[in-house]
Amino acid sequence: MWTGFRLTAITLLVVLIAGTGCGDESIFWPRREFNAKEWNRTDEYHRYIFAKDLLDGKLIGLTREEIKTKLGRPSSEYPEGMNYIVKEVTEGLNAVEFIYIRFDMKGKASEAGLGED
């Protein structure tokens, strides 16, 4: 029983690690200080240059409306959060990398990070 559980847990861990490939590539992304005018002029597939700066705590604690004022309309939005596409993945996949933002019960951004879909 425990052997099957361990095998399942290890398999799940490998799948999770493999599925977070965007984190590996992002360490090589250039870093540019966030500038709202430049962000809005930049195609959403090339906004990754601002991702590191934005994820350095510049979004945490802001409300949904404050983030929309800063970043514009999100690529996708749902009750507990929203996403902004920042890069197109081109390795034979039709995928994107995005900044995800999650909100707490008070409506403030409590978590932000990179995701891939």
N, C-alpha and C positions, 0 to 999 in steps of 0.2 A: 504494500500500500504506500509506504513512504517513498519507495523508489519511484513509483509512478508519479507521485506528487512532486518529487524533486525534478524529475525529467520534465514534467509539465511546466514547473516554475522556471527552469533553466531555458526551455524553449521560448516561453513568453518573454523572458528577459532579453534573449537574443533578438527576437522580433522587435521589441521596443527599441533596443539600441540601434538596430538596422534602420528602423523607421524614422529616426531622428537625424538623418544625414544632413539636414540643412544646418545644424549646429556646427558640423565639421567644416563645411565650406565657409560659413560666416566668419570664421576667425581670419580669413584672408581678405574679407571685404574692406575696402577703404573706409576711412572714418571722416565724415565731414560734420562740422557743427551745424545743428538744425537751424534753418532759416525758413520761415513760413513762405516768403515769396519764392525762394528757390524750390522748395518742396512742391508748391502749387504749379510751378513751371515745368517740373520734371515729370516725365511719363511714369506711371505707377510701377512699371516693370524695372525702373532704374532708380527708385527711391531708396534702395538698400544702402546707399552711401550715408544716409542719415540714421539708419536703424540703430547702430551702436550708441550714438549720442542720445537718441530718444529713449532707449532702454536703460540708460544710466539714471533712472529715477525721475526723468522729466515728465512722465505721465502719471506716476503714482500719486494719488490724492486728488487728482483733478476729476471733475464731474464729466459726464457724457457730453454735455453742451460745451464745456470748456475745451475738451479734446476736439470736438467738431469745429470749434472756432479756430483752434490751432492747426488742425490737420485737414479740415474740409470734410466732405461727405465720405463715410467709410465705404470700403469695398463690399462689406457685408455687415449686417447688424442683427442682433437678437437680444432678447430680454436681459440676459446676464452679461453681455459683452458686445464687442465689435472687432472687426479685422480691417487692416489696411494692407493691401498687396504692396510688396516692395521689390519683388524680383521674379522673373520668369525662370523656371528650371528648364534647361535645354538639353539635358542628357537623354534624348530619346523619349522624354516624358512630356505630357501635356499637363504641367503642374506649375504651381506658384509658391513662393515663400511669402509669408505675411507676418506683420506685427499683430499679435492678438492682445486684447485688453479685456480684463474681467473686472466687474464691479461688485462691491460689497453691498450689504443690505442698506447702507446709507447713501448709495448711489455714487460712491467715490471709487476711482480706479484702485484696485488692490493688488493687481497682478498684471504684468505685461511681459511678453516674450516673443520668440520666433516660432512659427509653425510652418508646416508644408502640407500642401494638399494637391 
